Amino acid sequence: MTEKDNPAGRRQEDLYGILDRVLEGHRLFEEEAVILFEVQDRRIWEIASAADKKREMTVGNQVTYVRNQNINVTNYCINTCGFCGFSKKPGDKEGFLHSMEEIRRKTGQARSRGVTEICTVSGLHPDFDAGSYERIFSVIHEAAPEVHIHASNPMEVAYAARKSGISTREVLRMMKEAGLGSLCGTAAEILVDEVRDLICPGKILTDEWIRIIREAHSLGIKTTATIMYGHCESVHDRVRHLSVIRKIQDETGGFTEFVPLSFIHMNTPLYRNGLARAGATGREDLLMTAVSRLFLDNVDHIQVSWVKTGIKMAQLGLVSGADDLGGTMFEESISKGAGARNTDYLDPAEMERIALDIGRPLRQRTTLYNLL
Ligand code: SF4
């Protein structure tokens, strides 16, 4: 039988050829990443193994984590993203908006827990403008000047700019002056507008997300990068997204890490209305981590989100290309709102157990990946 007669056999050879080449330093083409994502049999372990080798070559063996706390300032939001179980509308009895006093109190609590990072992400409150974000970061910065503020995202920057009638660059400058250390690379979801139209029609478009991220990097504000997968996107959409991230990183070098976020479906309108599947499977979670490591040859750190996948799957992610376990995360409510369980806190002792179990040391890091 010739190769032409046996396309399955040819694809198999393609796969091993791709993995050999990528470990020799070849940059994956988009079509090659699609081939990897589509594997459904035991060859997923070959892909995971190649990604694990690539991880070792890139960042060595330690598993890192950051000691952090979330402060979700408000869950009121003008948007209605289909994958969100967190946001509430004014009048909803489960809605909240913390006062500056409460934010100060939570910051003090975080400080007493020895965190090095405070993370704020909130809904787009109808009354917020650029000054609101400035005040929030100032309060946190004053109460805990040594703690890194990792906060907001390009959607919040665009919203603040619109509400205050100033440019997004100006908002970023204000945030930085008020104490912002780095910007969250969330609100990325899938950076393909046809998918965004379906899952988050009120959100900024791909080009705007890219522009704001580039502006942040140009102002010396590092950001993370994320992808939310496992809803209604195709494999091609995922690869497009990875390609956007890789291109920005080539230009700016401003991404600290890439974080695949597995869609939590339970309490979301997207799933309830039959527009999304019931989240990614274990195979998809594993391949998302592995292909991210292999494709993003210019992003050093790939994080597993234990909040999204659970701790056992997160451990498998660590032998499939990931090197970071994310944060201890006192007070998580975004994923919890969407229906995830056990999202509140992961003790570093448990992280260490997981790391040592795969023969790797656990190391605490700062937000910007300096080891402590
Ligand atoms: S994902 Fe963010 S912007 Fe969208 S509805 Fe939820 S809180 Fe609002």
Boltz pocket constraint, residues with backbone or C-beta under 6 A from the ligand:
constraints:
  - pocket:
      binder: B
      contacts: [[A, 75], [A, 77], [A, 78], [A, 79], [A, 80], [A, 81], [A, 84], [A, 85], [A, 86], [A, 87], [A, 122], [A, 123], [A, 124], [A, 155], [A, 200]]
      max_distance: 6.0
